[in-house]
Every structure is written in structure tokens, then in C-alpha cells.
Amino acid sequence: MFENILVNDARVMSKGQVTIPKNIRAVLGVSTGDRVTFIVENGSVRIINSAVYAMQKFQEQMRGHADLAGFASEEDAANWITNSRREENTE
């Protein structure tokens, strides 16, 4: 039941700063200089790697557009990217 849950705590300092514990940073895939996003829902806070969050939001916004563009697989998208780059390099 609690297999995927990692719990750790940290002290809030006078300026509202919190150090994210090392094991949590490792799970989030963040290191010095990276950004994190705080998501507050129903009194709970989730922290997520900002790059991951941005990609998730982008994927949500693009959902359904691949079908409209005729991409049936990741291979179709990869081929389109490759062909587009070739066209750019020949111009």
C-alpha cells in the first residue's frame, strides 16, 4: 500500500526557506540551480521538478493533436522531426 511513498521532513527557516532533503532531491531529479514547482491542492503541497511539470503540461495541451497531424506512433513523429531538420539544413 505504501510502496511508492517517501516521507521526509524539513524545518522552515526564518525567511520561509526549506532545504529539500538529499533523498527527496534524488527522487525528483533536481540538483543545485534546478527549479521546482509547488502545487497546492486541498491543503496539500506537491513538489515536482519544474522541467518535468512543464513537459506534463505541454503533453496535456497537445493531447489529441498528434492524431490530427497524422502521427500514429512515436516513430512517425521522429521521422517528421528528422525530415524537417534535413529540409532546414538544405535551405
Summary of the structure (lengths in Angstrom):
residues: 91
radius of gyration: 19.6
end to end distance: 56.7
largest distance: 57.7
contacts: 149
relative contact order: 0.08
helix: 46%
strand: 13%
